């Protein structure tokens, strides 16, 4: 794998991890603040950040499929991991 593709894969892994962190923050902090302490602004802020990161995650996943040449199966698994709390932390780089 050349350096440009390796960099794109590294960027995807970073986005995936940030997306996972934002999902955990949304579920573990923002949602309890909204429902138990009646502070809905937390969900508005963290939810918007998580939404942007999920869109970036999906875009980079498309890049992994088309440019880095990840298999379709691997991309589907990565996409499904994006719906599980902490699932994106299990996405790994290709062996070099």
MOHUVEN-V887056 format. One record per backbone hydrogen bond with DSSP energy under -0.5 kcal/mol. NH is the residue of the N-H (numbers start at 1). CO is the residue of the C=O. E is the energy in kcal/mol with one decimal. If there is no record, write none. Layout:
NH/CO/E ; NH/CO/E
This chain:
6/2/-2.2 ; 7/3/-2.2 ; 8/4/-1.9 ; 9/5/-2.2 ; 10/6/-2.3 ; 11/7/-2.5 ; 12/8/-2.2 ; 13/9/-2.3 ; 14/10/-2.2 ; 15/11/-2.6 ; 16/12/-2.9 ; 17/13/-2.3 ; 18/14/-2.5 ; 19/15/-2.6 ; 20/16/-2.2 ; 21/17/-2.4 ; 22/18/-2.5 ; 23/19/-2.0 ; 24/20/-2.2 ; 25/21/-2.5 ; 26/22/-2.3 ; 27/23/-2.6 ; 28/24/-3.3 ; 29/25/-2.1 ; 30/25/-2.4 ; 31/26/-2.5 ; 33/29/-2.1 ; 34/30/-2.1 ; 35/31/-2.7 ; 36/32/-2.7 ; 37/32/-0.9 ; 37/33/-0.8 ; 38/34/-0.6 ; 39/33/-2.1 ; 42/39/-1.0 ; 43/40/-0.6 ; 44/40/-1.6 ; 45/41/-2.3 ; 46/42/-2.6 ; 47/43/-2.2 ; 48/44/-1.4 ; 49/45/-2.1 ; 50/46/-2.7 ; 51/47/-2.4 ; 52/48/-2.2 ; 53/49/-2.4 ; 54/50/-2.5 ; 55/51/-2.0 ; 56/52/-2.3 ; 57/53/-2.5 ; 58/54/-2.5 ; 59/55/-2.4 ; 60/56/-2.9 ; 61/57/-2.1 ; 62/58/-1.9 ; 63/59/-2.0 ; 64/60/-2.3 ; 65/61/-1.7 ; 66/62/-2.7 ; 67/63/-2.7 ; 68/63/-1.7 ; 70/64/-3.1 ; 75/71/-2.1 ; 76/72/-2.4 ; 77/73/-2.4 ; 78/74/-2.4 ; 79/75/-2.5 ; 80/76/-2.5 ; 81/77/-2.2 ; 82/78/-1.1 ; 82/79/-0.6 ; 83/80/-1.6 ; 84/81/-1.3 ; 87/84/-2.4 ; 88/84/-0.5 ; 89/86/-0.9 ; 90/87/-1.8 ; 91/88/-1.3
